[in-house]
Amino acid sequence: MNLQSIVISQYLASLEMLKETISRCPEGLWDDPADQAPAWRLAYHGLFYTHLYLQPNGAGFKTWEKHQDDAHRLGGQPCRPYSPAEVLEYLAFCQQQVREVVPVLDLDADQSGFDWLPMGKLELQIYSIRHLQQHTAELMERLGARAGIELPWVGMMRD
């Protein structure tokens, strides 16, 4: 197995866990005004940065077609909440990006392509997967604590 296959597997496993979390999130928790960062914004934030860090660099990055300014910022300005269906649509887009982009990434590159992240391309992908998983875990914790919903761990996903 090569490195690209491992990176793809772990991205897809993390995205699968987020997908299950979004799919099982009760309506009342999706945009709870009591949350500093509502569930939809945490999910969108994780997907936005997954999408961004799959790119060679930030210069040519094109946001998702339904992107709203500031929606990706956890402390961002208020905007229309995305529905679970919209976030799942973006998640499917990110899954496809993983499948298309990771096989051609130069994981040996010593620059991430993002000047605020002084690391190589492989480390950037691990960083990005960890970031996505952190926000997925936050959402899983909310579902468990507030709705009694337990979600399974996904260890790997082979295409």
C-alpha positions, 0 to 999 in steps of 0.5 A: 500500500502506498502513502496516497492510499493511506491518506485517502483512507484516513480522509474518507474515514474521517469524512464518513464519521462526520457524515454520520454525525450530520445525518443523525444530528437532531434538528434542535441541535443543528442550529442551537442559539446556545452554542457559540459555534452551532453544529452546522458551522462546525461541520462546514468549517471542517469541510472548508479547511479539508477542501482548502488544504487539498489544494496545491496552495491558496492562490487558485482556491475556488470555494464551494459553489454555495459558500457564504462569506464568513460561514467557515469562520467559527467566530464569523459573522452571522449568516444563513445556516446551511441545512444538513442536506447542504452540508452533506452535499459539500461533504460529498464534494470533499470526498470526491476531491480526496479521491481526485486530488490525493493521488496526484499530490506530491507528498514529498514536497517540503512546503505545504503551499500555505505560508501560515503552515510551515510544514511539508505537504504530507504533514499538512494532510495529517494536520488537515485530517486531525483538524477535521476529526477534532470538529467531528469529535466535538459534534459527536460529543454534543450528540452523545451528551445532549441527545444520547446518540452514540456514533461508531468509530470508523478506522479506515475506508478503502475505495 
